[in-house]
Amino acid sequence: MERWRVFLLTAYLGVLLVLCKSLASLAYGAVLTPIILFAPIRWQIRLAALFAFIAVAYPMLRNFQLVPLEAILAQAEAISPERAQSLGYRFNNEEQLLARAAEKPLFGWGGWGRSLIRHPETGEILSIPDGRWIIIFGTFGWLGYICEMGLLALPLLLMWIYVRRNRDADVSPYVAPLCLILGITMMDMLLNATLTPLTWLTAGAVLGHAEKRMPRVTGHPKFALSGAAIGGNGKPRDKRTVL
């Protein structure tokens, strides 16, 4: 009976995913659902950590021309020319905004739209940022980008460290899908500004589970004040007054 409930719930969520009419969401669901069903939990966590690493290092990858934009556009055009045109427009805007952000890479341009491309005479905004990464990178620079994206990636990093150090430990079957959801959301923020409170809630849930699995060990003081700790017999001594 429990298996049928899970099957019906999965079918219901699949119908909702189709009704969203989002090609990216359908692709995420088509790729990650078999991984969740058949891949080991540790491999799911490792894949989520890989997603987080790519998201954090993405500005550096773009600066070094390591992202195959032409190949991505060619694949998108094979699926839908309209979506490929939209994606190409986003990439062109990101190239301009990335060049603008390179002028102040450490702390960014700050608020009030100063990181955007404007007309030199009229001040009209000529660029439209779509991805969350370019908004944060242009506004707050590397410092702000690492603070936000690194904070989201930290739970996945801790879970990856845990499964790497404890190969025989039991891991909850529910934490791996949450890790994949968080990791693929970070990847989606490279194209869209999809950072919502639910993303922070997911990151907090994974972080809480990681901290529970990796408790801090409180050590004893190196030097104790008791007599036994310093070689005595542990009995209280008479009080003396030192003048």
C-alpha positions as CSV (number, residue, x, y, z in Angstrom):
1,M,0.0,0.0,0.0
2,E,2.8,2.3,0.9
3,R,4.4,1.7,-2.5
4,W,1.2,2.6,-4.3
5,R,1.1,5.9,-2.4
6,V,4.6,6.7,-3.5
7,F,3.8,5.8,-7.1
8,L,0.6,8.0,-7.1
9,L,2.5,10.9,-5.5
10,T,5.3,10.6,-8.1
11,A,2.8,10.6,-10.9
12,Y,1.0,13.6,-9.5
13,L,4.2,15.6,-9.2
14,G,5.1,14.5,-12.8
15,V,1.9,15.9,-14.1
16,L,2.5,19.2,-12.3
17,L,6.0,19.3,-13.8
18,V,4.6,18.9,-17.3
19,L,1.9,21.6,-16.7
20,C,4.7,24.0,-15.7
21,K,5.7,24.1,-19.4
22,S,9.3,24.7,-18.5
23,L,11.9,22.9,-20.6
24,A,14.6,23.3,-18.0
25,S,12.4,21.8,-15.2
26,L,11.4,18.9,-17.4
27,A,15.1,18.3,-18.2
28,Y,16.0,18.4,-14.5
29,G,13.2,16.0,-13.7
30,A,14.0,13.6,-16.5
31,V,17.7,13.4,-15.5
32,L,17.5,13.4,-11.8
33,T,14.5,11.1,-11.2
34,P,16.4,8.0,-12.5
35,I,19.4,9.0,-10.4
36,I,17.3,9.3,-7.3
37,L,15.6,5.9,-8.0
38,F,18.7,3.8,-9.0
39,A,21.9,5.6,-8.0
40,P,23.5,5.0,-4.5
41,I,22.9,7.7,-2.0
42,R,26.6,8.5,-1.8
43,W,26.8,9.1,-5.5
44,Q,23.8,11.4,-5.4
45,I,25.5,13.5,-2.7
46,R,28.7,13.6,-4.7
47,L,26.8,14.7,-7.8
48,A,25.1,17.5,-5.8
49,A,28.4,18.6,-4.5
50,L,29.7,18.8,-8.1
51,F,26.7,21.0,-9.1
52,A,27.6,23.3,-6.2
53,F,31.2,23.5,-7.2
54,I,30.3,24.4,-10.8
55,A,27.9,27.1,-9.5
56,V,30.5,28.7,-7.2
57,A,33.3,28.6,-9.8
58,Y,31.1,29.6,-12.7
59,P,32.3,33.3,-13.0
60,M,35.9,32.0,-13.1
61,L,35.0,29.5,-15.7
62,R,33.4,32.2,-17.8
63,N,36.4,34.5,-17.5
64,F,38.7,31.7,-18.7
65,Q,36.3,30.8,-21.6
66,L,35.9,27.3,-20.2
67,V,32.1,27.2,-20.7
68,P,31.2,25.9,-24.1
69,L,28.6,28.5,-25.0
70,E,28.5,27.7,-28.7
71,A,27.9,24.0,-28.0
72,I,25.2,24.8,-25.5
73,L,23.5,27.1,-28.0
74,A,23.7,24.4,-30.7
75,Q,22.0,21.8,-28.5
76,A,19.3,24.3,-27.6
77,E,18.7,25.2,-31.2
78,A,18.3,21.5,-32.0
79,I,15.5,21.4,-29.5
80,S,13.8,24.7,-30.1
81,P,15.1,27.7,-32.2
82,E,13.1,30.2,-30.1
83,R,14.6,28.9,-26.8
84,A,18.1,29.0,-28.4
85,Q,17.5,32.6,-29.4
86,S,16.5,33.5,-25.9
87,L,19.5,31.7,-24.4
88,G,21.8,33.4,-26.8
89,Y,20.4,36.8,-25.8
90,R,21.1,35.9,-22.2
91,F,24.6,34.9,-23.0
92,N,25.3,38.2,-24.8
93,N,24.0,40.2,-21.9
94,E,26.1,38.2,-19.5
95,E,29.2,38.9,-21.6
96,Q,28.6,42.6,-21.4
97,L,27.8,42.6,-17.7
98,L,30.8,40.3,-17.0
99,A,33.1,42.9,-18.7
100,R,31.4,45.6,-16.6
101,A,31.9,43.6,-13.4
102,A,35.6,43.0,-14.2
103,E,36.2,46.7,-13.6
104,K,35.5,46.2,-9.9
105,P,35.9,42.4,-9.3
106,L,36.5,42.3,-5.6
107,F,33.5,44.3,-4.1
108,G,31.4,45.0,-7.2
109,W,29.6,48.2,-8.1
110,G,27.1,48.2,-5.3
111,G,23.4,48.9,-5.6
112,W,21.2,51.3,-7.6
113,G,21.9,49.5,-10.9
114,R,25.5,50.7,-11.2
115,S,26.6,47.3,-12.4
116,L,24.3,47.5,-15.5
117,I,25.1,48.7,-19.0
118,R,23.6,52.2,-19.6
119,H,23.4,54.5,-22.6
120,P,26.2,57.1,-22.2
121,E,23.9,60.0,-23.0
122,T,20.4,59.1,-21.9
123,G,21.2,56.8,-19.0
124,E,18.8,54.2,-20.4
125,I,19.5,50.6,-19.2
126,L,20.7,48.6,-22.2
127,S,21.3,45.2,-20.4
128,I,18.9,42.8,-18.7
129,P,20.5,40.5,-16.2
130,D,18.6,37.1,-15.9
131,G,20.9,34.8,-13.9
132,R,21.2,35.3,-10.2
133,W,25.0,34.8,-10.5
134,I,25.6,37.8,-12.7
135,I,23.4,40.0,-10.5
136,I,25.3,39.1,-7.4
137,F,28.7,39.1,-9.1
138,G,28.2,42.5,-10.6
139,T,26.7,44.1,-7.5
140,F,28.9,42.7,-4.8
141,G,31.9,41.2,-6.6
142,W,33.7,38.1,-5.7
143,L,33.3,38.8,-2.0
144,G,29.5,38.9,-2.1
145,Y,29.3,36.1,-4.6
146,I,31.3,33.7,-2.4
147,C,29.3,34.8,0.6
148,E,26.0,33.9,-1.0
149,M,26.8,31.0,-3.2
150,G,29.3,29.6,-0.8
151,L,26.8,29.6,2.0
152,L,24.4,27.6,-0.2
153,A,27.2,25.2,-1.2
154,L,28.4,24.7,2.4
155,P,25.8,22.0,3.4
156,L,26.6,20.0,0.3
157,L,30.3,20.2,1.0
158,L,29.8,19.0,4.5
159,M,27.6,16.1,3.4
160,W,30.2,15.1,0.8
161,I,33.0,15.2,3.5
162,Y,30.8,13.1,5.7
163,V,30.1,10.3,3.2
164,R,33.8,10.4,2.1
165,R,35.1,9.9,5.7
166,N,32.4,7.5,6.7
167,R,31.9,5.0,3.9
168,D,30.0,2.5,6.1
169,A,27.7,4.9,7.9
170,D,24.0,4.9,7.2
171,V,22.7,8.0,5.5
172,S,19.0,9.0,5.4
173,P,17.5,8.2,2.0
174,Y,15.7,11.6,2.2
175,V,18.8,13.8,2.5
176,A,20.2,12.8,-0.9
177,P,17.2,14.0,-3.0
178,L,17.3,17.3,-0.9
179,C,21.0,17.6,-1.8
180,L,20.2,17.1,-5.5
181,I,17.4,19.7,-5.3
182,L,19.7,22.2,-3.7
183,G,22.5,21.5,-6.2
184,I,20.4,21.7,-9.3
185,T,18.8,24.9,-8.0
186,M,22.2,26.4,-7.7
187,M,22.9,25.4,-11.3
188,D,19.5,26.9,-12.4
189,M,20.6,30.2,-10.8
190,L,23.2,30.5,-13.5
191,L,20.4,31.1,-15.9
192,N,17.6,32.4,-13.8
193,A,17.1,34.5,-10.6
194,T,15.4,31.6,-8.8
195,L,16.7,32.1,-5.3
196,T,13.6,31.8,-3.0
197,P,13.1,31.2,0.7
198,L,12.5,27.5,-0.1
199,T,16.1,27.3,-1.3
200,W,17.4,28.7,2.0
201,L,15.0,26.3,3.8
202,T,16.5,23.3,1.9
203,A,20.0,24.5,2.6
204,G,19.2,24.8,6.3
205,A,17.7,21.3,6.4
206,V,20.7,19.7,4.8
207,L,23.1,21.7,7.0
208,G,21.2,20.6,10.1
209,H,21.5,17.0,9.1
210,A,25.2,17.4,8.3
211,E,25.9,19.0,11.7
212,K,23.9,16.2,13.4
213,R,26.0,13.6,11.7
214,M,29.3,15.5,12.4
215,P,28.9,16.6,16.0
216,R,31.6,18.7,17.5
217,V,33.8,17.0,20.2
218,T,34.4,19.2,23.2
219,G,37.8,18.3,24.6
220,H,38.9,18.6,28.2
221,P,41.1,21.4,29.3
222,K,44.8,20.7,28.9
223,F,45.6,21.8,32.4
224,A,43.1,21.2,35.2
225,L,43.1,22.9,38.5
226,S,42.4,19.8,40.5
227,G,45.1,18.1,42.5
228,A,44.7,14.8,40.6
229,A,45.2,16.4,37.2
230,I,48.6,17.9,38.3
231,G,49.8,14.8,39.9
232,G,48.4,15.1,43.4
233,N,46.1,12.7,45.2
234,G,43.0,14.8,44.5
235,K,42.3,15.6,48.1
236,P,41.5,19.1,49.1
237,R,44.4,20.9,50.8
238,D,44.4,23.3,53.7
239,K,44.0,26.9,52.8
240,R,47.1,29.0,53.1
241,T,47.6,32.7,53.0
242,V,50.6,34.0,51.1
243,L,51.9,37.4,52.1
